[in-house]
Amino acid sequence: MPFPPPVTGRPGELARCAHVRTIHPVEPSSTQCQDCVGVGVAWADLSLCLSCGWVACTDASSGRHARAHYEETDHPVAVPLRAGTPRPWCYVHERAV
């Protein structure tokens, strides 16, 4: 299933952020953090880049590879890959959108 799910809600329900206009449905590139696998470490949670589909570990993991991906590419919005309704995260504004 492509991510993100459709962004819906009542006016004013979601944080205002122009970066949400840059996201589109993407296919996850992996089911694990390839950077962590490469160095043999475990991750806490995974995140999906909504610009290109890159999957990497979140800030809750020691590698913080999703943030590193943002810093390298300027892809601003990612979504957690965990159960429940994920809220996209804007790295530029440091908040859920």
C-alpha positions in Angstrom: 0.0 0.0 0.0 1.5 3.4 -0.9 2.1 6.0 1.8 0.9 8.5 2.9 -2.7 7.8 3.5 -4.9 10.6 2.4 -4.7 13.7 4.6 -8.1 14.5 5.8 -9.7 16.4 8.6 -11.6 19.5 9.5 -10.2 22.9 8.7 -7.7 23.9 11.3 -7.3 20.3 12.5 -3.8 19.8 11.0 -0.8 22.0 11.6 -0.2 24.5 8.8 2.9 23.6 6.9 3.6 24.3 3.2 5.8 21.3 3.1 2.8 18.9 3.1 2.2 20.0 -0.5 5.5 18.3 -1.5 4.4 14.9 -0.4 2.9 12.3 -2.7 2.2 8.5 -2.5 5.5 6.5 -2.5 6.4 2.9 -2.2 8.8 2.1 0.7 12.3 1.2 -0.5 12.8 -1.4 2.3 11.3 -2.9 5.4 14.4 -2.0 7.5 17.0 0.8 7.9 19.7 -0.1 5.4 22.2 2.2 7.1 21.7 0.4 10.4 21.9 -3.0 8.7 25.2 -1.9 7.1 26.9 -1.3 10.4 25.1 -4.1 12.3 23.0 -2.1 14.8 19.3 -2.3 15.7 16.8 0.5 15.3 13.9 1.6 17.5 11.4 2.8 14.9 11.4 3.4 11.1 10.4 6.4 9.1 9.4 6.7 5.4 10.5 9.7 3.3 7.4 11.1 1.6 9.5 12.6 -1.2 11.3 9.4 -2.4 10.3 6.4 -0.3 13.6 6.0 1.6 13.2 4.0 4.8 15.4 4.8 7.7 15.6 4.8 11.5 14.0 7.7 13.5 15.5 10.0 16.1 14.5 7.3 18.7 17.3 5.2 17.3 21.0 5.8 17.8 21.7 6.2 14.1 19.1 8.9 13.4 19.4 7.9 9.7 16.0 9.4 8.7 17.2 12.8 9.9 20.5 12.3 8.1 18.5 11.6 4.9 16.6 14.9 5.4 19.9 16.8 6.0 21.5 15.3 2.8 18.5 15.6 0.5 16.3 18.4 1.9 13.3 16.1 1.7 11.2 17.7 4.4 8.4 15.3 5.3 8.5 11.7 6.6 5.9 9.4 8.2 6.5 6.8 10.9 6.1 3.2 9.8 4.3 1.8 12.8 0.8 0.6 13.5 -2.0 3.2 13.9 -2.6 6.3 11.9 0.7 7.9 11.2 1.1 11.7 11.2 3.6 13.0 8.8 6.6 14.8 10.5 8.1 18.0 9.0 11.9 18.2 9.7 12.0 21.8 8.7 9.4 22.9 11.3 10.2 20.0 13.8 6.5 19.1 14.2 3.8 16.7 13.1 1.7 18.1 10.2 
